[in-house]
């Protein structure tokens, strides 16, 4: 039994080792984008049709910005 083991170990020692293929590591991902973190606290106002209509009627009533005056009932 020992002779078999010694013979197999000799065979393994005579085999050339497999070449190790090197792997280039990927660059680390930065935690923040290069331009800085986006400002998530600032909210944009969503324009609803009622808001736009009310703003338009106020502007039209005052006659500013070249709008004609309208009679809104």
Buried (B, 14 or more C-beta within 10 A) or exposed (E): EEEEEEEEEEEEEEEEEEEEEEEEEEEEEEEEEEEEEEEEEEEEEEEEEEEEEEEEEEBBEEEEEEEEEEEEE
